[in-house]
Amino acid sequence: MDPEAAAVITPHLLAREKLLWCGRPHDTAALLRWRVVAIVLVGIAALALRALPLESSLAERADINSILLAVLVCVLIAEAIVFHTYLSNTFYGVTNQRAIIVSGLREPEMTAVPLDALNTPRLRVLRINRTVELSPPDSRSGALPFTDPSVPPDWTGNEWYRILALEDPRQVYELIVEAASKLK
């Protein structure tokens, strides 16, 4: 258990609730890698549009497009900074009653998923990005820019959460399944 995560999660525990596991996202650089690649590609496209000698009608259009691409690069950089800030201020906990996510830019907010409401089809492990999803099996949507990556927007009417960038997501998954089965 991560002692810093335990210090953040413990004040949110209910009566008779025991902390079974707590942690925080690890290796956030891997999560930011794709964002950096996108920013670099868009930045190169903006520079290429500015550098190419074009005839006057195309040059005017290229100037406008390169300015729009430069604005897009700035937005992507800002989104990457917010994403990294959320991840560095995110803490996860699994208790004998709930899965807890504490995250926020300024003031951390707590989100909890009661384990007695979970059943195995609502729980998935994504090994590629080392994530545990607490979701209905048919709901899939991405996170919006400038939002908490652990709590994606509710576009489907089904609530779902992600516990991101875990060192061992299978262990957390099994711990959640075991704790949920003990409640039933």
Secondary structure, DSSP 4 states (H G I P E B T S, - for coil): --HHHHHHHGGGPPTT--EEEEE----HHHHHHHHHHHHHHHHHHHHHHHHS---HHHHHHHHHHHHHHHHHHHHHHHHHHHHHHHHHT-EEEEESSEEEEEE-SSS-EEEEEEGGG--GGGEEEETTTTEEEES-TT---PPPTTS-TTS---SSS---EEE-S-S-HHHHHHHHHHHHHHH-
